[in-house]
Amino acid sequence: MREEYKSLFQYLGNSVHEYVTKYDDNENHSMYIRSRLAEAYLAIESLLENQFIEAHERVILERDLAKIYNQVYSEESLFYYSSFHYAYQNVKSNNVEKIQNQFQKINLDVMTMLLNVRSIMKGESDLGSSTDDYFFSRMENCTWAFSYIIKNDLEDYFVPSLYCICNMMQTLSLYYKAGKSKYRDRIKPLMNLLDKELNKYLSKEKVQKIIDSNYQLKYFLINQLLNHSDIDDGDYKPCVNIDEILNERVRGTFRILTSIYNINIDKFKQYFDLKIDNLIEKAEEMDILDKILFLRVLSNYFKSKGDEYSKFELGLYEEVIKINTEDFINQVFDLNQIDITSVEKYHLEKLMKMKDDELRVKFSKTIRGVSKRVLERESRKPHGAFEISDMEVPIMYKGKKYYLCMPFKSGVEITGKTVPVDVSYQIVRPFIEFRNCMVVFVTAKKCSENLMNYIKKIKDSLGWPIEVIEENVLAGLLMMNGEL
């Protein structure tokens, strides 16, 4: 990757991370801020789909996603998707300010559900709360407002209505493609209902003129028509005309690129290549929304190229709870009492032959301050794609509860002489889930120089509490507790 692109990722990544951190509080933020945070969620997700992100920064970005979700998703604000329920009533009121706020609220609420759907796509869970129910059951009420607007020729609200319809279609199609089952049978009827409303608008000459001159809206609309066609196994084949969008302004360019990415990858890359130099020149003067959109587009571009890039640091910083790690692990394991000189070659040979499940059970017997029931459960739990760590147990340290998270690597699992740096994400992953967290990496073989240097670096630069119990020290600890 060219250095200018690395610098651009660093600049945009830090700008977005700092924006998210700024609003990580318990305040009830405005719709304006929450909508931008929601856009940041989508940008960070796109960034994380690239493999050049360092493990600890992947953790920081995952933590950002959790922060955003907690700020944007508010059942109190959604109030059973009341924005859908009152849309028709407020549109009929003919109160301009009330109608404008209504459209903003509908779009934010739909975006909130979009984030909700994206969050469940990462695991095995599904939607299903009473608030979720109202998203699907009250959507038809909202379409009455769209019908009223087009029937009464309220031209000022054509574009807001079209965006609302498209945002709803986008969210419904995402849920359908996620393969979840709870509301799957509602998707096609609602998509057909929205498509019917859309056709009412598209049949109007005034609307066609608006779309012909508003390329941002045009390609977003095409994107949703394509989504609908895919769900219905249709053969819709949209056309992307690069010439007509060459002179778009910055934000329009980003919005169009985001849509084209889902329509035609080759056209997306072609348009990006034509615009990127100009966009880089303007990056520093962009406002935060444009930087967020730029990060998403840039991330999508490098993902679409399919090339492998060496990892590099974005320079993100995230504080965690400070712990005296040496004191902590001595309290839990009494490491100061280990006689490493008593470890013989045959002890290490036995250690290297232990499989993961055996090592976990034996190691659990060395942990102090945790109930036997918890240790038994954690040491024998099956591995899963969504586990936080191989073992995580609550520990009281200086009057405060921490989670001791322990990723393991057995001698059987690691076939080389040392543990490679590739396992670094497994080591730092617990910091996504826990604020009060201490990680102890337990490995039968020594860490490679690259891995140990990486651990030292993030301990020094970020202050993350991580310790390693490896080879001789691990053997000595097991021997001291009668497990080797």
N, C-alpha and C positions, 0 to 999 in steps of 0.2 A: 504494500500500500504506500502510495506517495506520501511524503512528509506533510504536505499541505492538507491532505485528507485526515491524517492523524491529528494534526493541530485543530482542524475543524471539529472533529469528533470530541476532542478534549474541551474546546470552547463551548460547544453546544451542550455537551453532556454535563459540564459543570454548571452552566446557566440554568438548565432544567432542574438539576439536583438541588441547587441553592434555592430555586423558587419553591420546590416541594418542601424543603426544610423550613423555609420562612413561614409556611402556613401549617406546619405540624404542631398544632395546638388544639385547645378545646373550644376555640371560638366558633360561633355560628357564622360562617363566611357567606358572603353575598353569592348570588347566582353567577355573577361575572367571574369571581375567583374559582368557584367550584367547577364551572365549565372549563376553565383553563387547566385546572388540575386534572380533570377527566381527559383532556387532550394530552396532557403530559403522561398519563397512564398508558395511553396507546403508543406514544412515542417511545417510552421506556421499554414496553413490551417488544416493539420492533427492534430496538437496539439489542435487547437480550437474545434475539434470534440469531445474532452473529456470534461466531466462535472466537473472536479475537479479544473478548472481554476477559480480564484477569479474574481469578476466582473470588478474591475479596471484594472487588468492585461489582461483580455479579451479585454478591450478597447485599451490598449497599443498595443496588438498584432494585433488588427484590424487596428490601425493606421500604424503599420509596413507594413501590406499588402498594404495599400494605398501608402505608401512611395515607396515600391518596384515597384508597378505597374507604378508609375510616372517615375521611373528611367529606367525601362526595356522597357516600351511601348513608342516608339519614331517613329512617322510617318516619320520624316526626315531620320532616320536610315533605316526604312523599305523601304521607297521610292517605294511604290506600289509593294512590294515583288519583287524587281528587282533581288534579289538573285536567285529566281526561273527562271526569264527570261534569265539571263546570265549564268546559270549553264552549259548548253550544250557548249556554246562558250568557257567558261573558261576551261572546262575539255578537250576540243579538243586542247587547246593551248599547252598542255604538259608542262606547267610551274608548277613545283611542289609546290612552295610557293603559287602561285595564286590558285591552286586547293585546297590546305589545307585550305586557308582562305575562299574559297568558301563553303566548307563543314561546317566550323565553323559558317559562316554567315547563311547558310540555317537552321542549327539546332537551332541557336538563334532565328531566325525569326519564326520558327515553335513553339518554346517554348513561344515566345511572344504571338502568337495566342492562345496557350493553356491557358495562364494566362488570356487572353481576354475572352475566353469562360468560364473559371471558375468564372470570375468576374460577368458575366451576369447571371450565374446560381443562384446568390444570390437574384436576383430581377426579375422583369417582362420584362425587356428590352431585346433586341436582337441585334445581329450584324447588320451591314448595311451601314457602311461608304464605301467610294470608295476604301480605303485601304483594308478593309475586302473583298470587291469584288475580288480584285486581288489575294488574298490568294487562293481562289477557282478557279479563271479563269486561273491562271498561273502555277498551280501545274502540269498540264500535260506537260508544257514546261520543267519542272524540271526533269520529268521522262525520257526525251530524253537523259539527261546526264547519268542516271543510265543504260539505254540501251546501250549507247556507251561504257561504262566501261566494262560491262559483255561481249558485243560482241567482244571487242578488247582485252579481257583477261587482263585487267589492274589490276592485283592482289593486288597491294598496296592500291587500293581504294575500294576493296570489302567490307571491314568492315565499313568504313565511309558511303558507299552507303546504306548498310543494316540498319544502325542506322537512317539515314535520312528517309528511307522508313517507318521504324517502328515508328519513331516520328510523321510522317505525319498521319499514320493510327491511332495512339493513339489520336491525336488531333481531327481528323474527327469523330472518334467513340464517343469521349466525347461530341462533339457538338450534335451528333445524340441522345445520351442518355439524353442530357439536355432537349430535347423535344421542342426546338425552331424551328420556321417554315421558317425563311427567306431563308436559304440555305439547308434546309432538303433534297430537291429533288436532290441536287448535291452530297450528301454523298455516296450513294451506287455506282454510276458510278465511282467516284474517288477511293473508296475503292477497287472496282473490278480492276481498272486500276493499282493501287499499288500492289494488289495481283498478278496480271499478271507479273509485274516487279519482284516481289519477287520470283515467281516460276521460272523465268529465272535464278536467282541466285541459288535457291535450287536444280536445275537440274544439277548443276556443281559439280563434285566430289571434286574439290578444296574448294568450299564453304562449302560443307558438312563437310569436315575435319576441317575447321576453326570453324564452329559452334560446332562440337563435342568436341573441346578443349577449347572453349570460353563460359563458362557457363553463364556469365553475359549477353552476347549477345543471347545465346540460350533461356534463360527464358524470356527475353524481347521480343524476337521474338514470343515465344509461347503465351505470354500475348496478343500480337496484333492479332495473328491468332484466339485466343479465342474471342477477341472483334469483329473481322470480322464475325465470326461464329454466335455470338449473334445477330448482326444486320441482318444477313440473316436467322435467326431462324434455324441455323444449329445445329448439335449434336456433335461438336468437343469436345472430352474429353481428355485433355492433362494429361500427367503423370509427377509427380514431384519425382525425385529420390534423396532423401536426402543424400545417401551415396556418390554420385559423387561430392557433393558440400561441404563436410565437411571441406576440407582443403583450402578453398578460403581465400584470403587475405581480409583485412578489407573492402576496397572499393567495391571489388567484392561481399563480403557478403551483404553489404547494398543494392547494386543494385539488387542482386538476391532476397533478402527479399522483396524489393519493388515490384518486379514483381510477386513473389509467393503470396503475399498478395491479388493480384487480380485474381490469378489462383485457389488457394486452401488454404482456411483459416486454416484448421487443419494442413496442412504441413507447413504453415507459422509459426504457433505457435510452432510446433515441432522443426523446424530449429532455431528459435529465442532462445528457451530454451537451445538448445545445444551450442549456440555461445555466449550468453549474458555475462557470467562471463569473458571470454577472452576479449570481447569488452569493458567491464567496466574498466578492468585493463589498457587498452590502450587509454582510452578516453582523458586524459589530453595531450597526445602527438600527438593527431590527428590534421591534418590541418583543416581549416574552412569548406571545402567542406564535409569532413568526419563527422564533428560534425553536419552539416546541415542534411546530410543523416541519421545519427544516430537518431537525434531528430524526423525525419519523421517516421522511423521504430519503434522507441520506442512508439511514439504516436499511431501508427497503432496497435501495440501489445496490448496496454491497452484498446483501443477502441474495439478490436476484442474479448477481454475477456468478455465484457458486464457486468462487475461488477460495483457496485456503490462505489466510493471512496470519502472520506471526502475532502472538498476543502482545499488546502494549497497554500501558496504564493511561487511564483517562485523567487521573489525578484527583479522584473523588475522595472526600474525607467524611468520616462518620464516627462520632464519639460513641463509646460504649461505657458501661459501668467499669470503673477502675478497681482492680483487685490485686493484692499482693499474691501473685500466682505461686511463688515458692512456699509461702506460708500456708496457702490454701491446700496445696497437694500434700504438704507434710502433715497437716491436720487430718486429711482423709486417708493417706496411705502410710504415714510415718516413714517416709523415705530416708530420713536421716539415720534410721536404725539398720538399713540394709548393709550387709557386708559383701560388696561386689567381688572382693578378692576370693571369696569362697566359691564363686561360679566357675565350674570346670567346663571343659569342652563337651563332655557328654551331656551336661545340663542344657547347653545351647542346642545340641543335636536333638534332644527331646523336645525342646521348645519349638524348633523349626518344623517338627513333624505334626504339631498340633493344628487341627483344622479350626476354622473360625468359631464354630459353635462350642467346641471344647475349650478354646482359649477364653471365650467370654464367660463361661461358667466358672472356670478356675479363677479368672481375674476378679469376678464379682465377690469372691471370698476374701479379697484383700481390702475391700472398701469399708471404711468405718463411718458410722453416723447415719446409716440408711437401714430401714427395716429389712429383714430377711425376705419378707413377702414381696417387696418392691424389687429387690435384687434378683430374686428367683424369676419374677415375671420379665424383667428387662433382659436378663442374661439368656433367656430362652425364647424371646419373641421372634417370630419369623421375619425375614427381611421383606421389605416392600418398597415399591417405587417411590412412595411418598413419606418414607420414614425420615425423621429429623436427624437421627444418628443411630449407630448400632445399639447404644445404650444411652438413656438419659434419666438421671435420678435427681430428686430434690435433696439439697444439702443445706443445712443451717450453718452459716459462717458469720461470726461476729454479730449475731442477732438478726441476720437477714437471710431470706431464702434465695438460694441460687440453684440453677440447674447445671449439674455436672454432666456434660455431654461427651461421650467417648466413642469416637470412630475407631474401628479395629482393622488391622491388616495382619493376617497370619503368615507364617513362613511358607505355608502351602499355597496361599493365594498369590503371594509375590514371588514370581519365578526368577527374577533377577537377583543380583547380589544386594541391591539396596532398593528402597521404596522411591519410585519416580515422582517428579513434581506434578504429574498428571492427577494425583489423588488430592490435590490441594483444595478443590471445591468441597469434597467430602469433609474435610477438616473444618472449613469455615462456615459451612452451611447452617449449623445450629444458630448462628447469630441472626439469621433471618427471623427465626421464631421466638427467640428469647432475648429479652433485654438484660436480665440478670443471668449471665451465662458464663461458665468456665469450660473450656474445651481441653481435654487431655487425649492426645493422640497415642493410642496403644499399638505398638508394632513389634513383631518378633524380630524383624530385620531392621538394620539401621536406615535412617532417612538418607537419601542421596544428598550430595552437597547442594544441589539446586533446590531441593525441597526444604532443607534446613535453612538455607539462606532466605528463601521466600518467607518461611515462618518468622525468622528473626526480623525481616524487613517490616512485616505488617504489625508485629509486636512493637517495634520501635516507632514506626511512623504513625500508626493508628492507635496503639495502646491496647490492642485486643488481647484478652487474657487466654493464652494458649500455652500449654506445656506438652512435652513429649516424654513418654516412657517407652524406651526402646531396648532391644537386645539384652545386654548384660544387666541393666537396671531392672528390666522386666523379669528376667530370669531370677535375679536376686530377690525381688519383691515376692514372686511366687514361692521361692524356696523359704523365705522368712515366714510365710503363711502356710507352709506345709502342702503346697499345691504343685511342687516340682521336685 
